[in-house]
Amino acid sequence: MKLKPLLTLGVILFVVGWACAPSYAQQHRATHLGNPNTRFAPPLKTPEDLRALFQNPQLQADIGAILAQSDWQGNQEDLRSAAATADIRELRIPPGTRLPAMSTRKKGQPVLLKDILWAGKKPFEAYEFKFISNDRRYRVVTPKACSNFWVERLERELYPGLEAIKTFTEATVCTPFETRIVVRNTGKREILRIRVADTLPPGLKLVEEQTPLAWEIASLDPSEGREYRFKVVAAAPGSYTNTVQVTSFNGGNLEAKAVATVGAPALGLACDAPREVFAGRPAEVCLTLTNTGNAPEPTATLELPVPQGAMFVGATEGGVQTADRIVWEIGNLAPQASRKACATFTLAQPGSLSFSASARGGCAQPVQTQCATRISGIPAILVEVIDLEDPILVGNSVTYDIQVTNQGSATLTQLKIVCTLAEGQEFVEASGVTPAQAQGQTVTMQTLAVLEPKAVASWRVVAKATQACDARFKTEVLADQFQRPVEEFEATQQY
């Protein structure tokens, strides 16, 4: 700085560099920057140079001396920390600006000059950052050309415009869901030292440990904001109210609340099988899987074991046979939605067959169901009647062998045999699986209660030839499974 006189109340003062006159002078007039003899530290080129200036351990005593001469009631460590982390801005100080103070050196010693008029021909460039110490707000300005900084206290004002928003994404008990906090300055002034604290309600837990959920924001300019995201899991479905506390140095205090409605899928399973099917015929068994909950089920597995006596033929919905069961993979089952899956079997033996199915979800609890079908056999009967001797001499006897075979898959019940002798024949005797009784030309066998599939029942009837003729021996077979009798004739030549 050039050496220039300043006349104030008849006193002539000379200012060297930024400041070389004593601080008790009324005003200092500066016209030039960068005098090596009076600058506090070397010139600055970048914000990192400024950070290094206030971090320099060799300058801490001199910085403390300047602070002691200023209107300073803070903590020097706060200044040092702020210089390392605060936002640094560039300023242009126009000519005619009155500066509250400026550090300088006099014979190498740190000196603070107050009330300085910048009388240079052009604006000078400087760096600025703000910070808070002991609940007071300060501004630090440092010209680039000479590092002759000053610290001035700023009045604390409450500025409206601090806004906080808390939201949850769609939440289910099965998977972690995201929570989001947005803090924004919607006002027209800078808001300082913002603290955000989130306390999760019981039942919600962080996916990744972060204790406590607290953040600090040094400052927010108008329209500037910060966003924080993290994931939580719920211990059970239900409604959870989460409150975020936000405080600031000059923007007021507020709360932001959000309600997380946590849903859960629930599975319902129904089984449907035909009431009755004939043995050997295909039967379709269908399973209906329903999400009865209020959240989607991402993946469900449906299983239907193949019961003994059934043979798998095919399945719908991509069902595949794995070992002894049919398996379906059901994806993305929405709340209240249903999916139907069917499998076709052939059932070999008559009787009752039970189907036991189960389903499990990636989230929902497993469920089971059961249904049954009755396998009915197909009735079929074979009646064979032969005479053991033919032709037969009148006066001799002929024996008729009667065999009834159950050719079907259904059990025959209440089997009745009635034989009719031809004219020219006379009953002699009868035998077989049930007793027989004759009345005239009619021979009736006592009813056979059951004839199992593939089983054979036999009887014999002996008749005497009483006259020469072409005789016809008639056999009628009736069972519960047939509406009409099965008739069989055997011809015998009597001479």
C-alpha positions, 0 to 999 in steps of 0.5 A: 500500500502506498504511503498517504496522509489522512487529515482527521481533526488536525491529526496527520496519520500515515498508513503503510500497507493495509494497516501500519498505524495504531488501532486508536486512529479514527479512520484509515485510508487504504489505496493499495494492497500487497505490501510485503512489509505489512501483509499478514501472510502471503497472497492467496490464489485458491480457497485451499490457500485460505484453508491452509492459512488458518490451519497453519500452526505457526500462525495460530498465535498471531491469529489469536492476537488479532482476535484478541484485539477485535470484537471477538467472544468466540472460540479460536478452534471454531474458526480453525474448524470452520476454515477447513470445512465451511463454504468459501465464497469470492467477493469483490469489494468496490472503492469507497467501502468502509471496512470494519477492521483489518489485520496487518503487521507492524515491525512483524507483529500482528496489529488490528486496524479498525474503520478502514476506507478502501480508496483504491481505484478498482475493486479488490478480490477477497474470500469470505466464509461464515461460522458460529462460535459460542452461539454467535455468528461471525464472518471472516473476510480475507483479501487475496492480495495480502491475507490481511483478514478481519473477523466481524460479528453478525447480528442474529436474526430469525429468518422464516423459510426453513422447511422439512419434509419426511416421507416413506416409500411403499412399505411391507414387512417383507423387505426394507423400505426407504425413508427420506428427509428433505430440509430446504431453505424456502426463504430469502436469507441464509439459514445457519447451523441447522441440526436434523435429528430423527428418532425411529419409533419402536418397531422400525429398525435401521438396515445399516446401523447409524446411531444416532440419526443426526445431521448438521448443516453449516448453512443453507442459502435461499432455495438450497436444500439437503436430502437424507435417505436411509432404509428401515425394516418393520418388525410387524405390519401396522402403522408407524409415526416417525417425527423429525426434529429440525433446529437452526440458528436463525431459521426457527425450529420445526417438526416433520412427521410421516406415517409409514403404513406397513403391509404384509401379504397373506396366502390363502389356498383352496383345492378342488378335485372332481367328486368322482372319476372312473379308474383309468380316466384323467382327473384334473385337480386345481389349486387356487392361491389367493393373496388375502393380505394388503401387500404384494407377495413377490414370489410364492411356491406351490406344491402338490405331492403326487399321491400313491395310485395316481400318475401325473399327466400334465399341469397348467401355469408352468407346473413341473414334476420334481421328484414326487411332487408338482411344483409351481412358482407364482410371482408378483401376486398382488393383494386380493389377487388369485392364481389358479394352477391345475394338474391332471392325473390318471387314477388306477385303482378304485377307492378314495384318493386324497390330495394335500397341497401347500404354498409358501411365500417369500414373505407370507407364512405357509398354508396348506389345503386338502381335497379328495376324489372317489375313484369308481371302477367300471363294471364289466361282466363275462358269463360263460356257460358250457355243457360238459357232454354233447350230444346226450342220450335221452335218459342220461344227464348233462352237466352245465358249467357256469362261470361268472367273471368280473372283468371290470374295475368295479366290485360287483355286488348282490350277484344273482344267478337264475337258470332255466331248464329247457323243455325235455329236461329235468333238474337233478342237482346244483352246486357252486359258490352259493347254494341253489334251489330249484322250482320246476324248470327254474334253478335259483342260486343264492345271491353272491354278496360281492365279486371283486374285480378279476374274480370268478364265481362258478356253479354247476347244474345237472339236468336229465334229458327226458326227450329228444330235442334241440335243448336251450339251457338259459342263464341270467346274471344280474348285479347292482351295477347293471340295470338289465340281466346278462343272458347266456344260452347253451345248446345241447342236442338230446337224442 
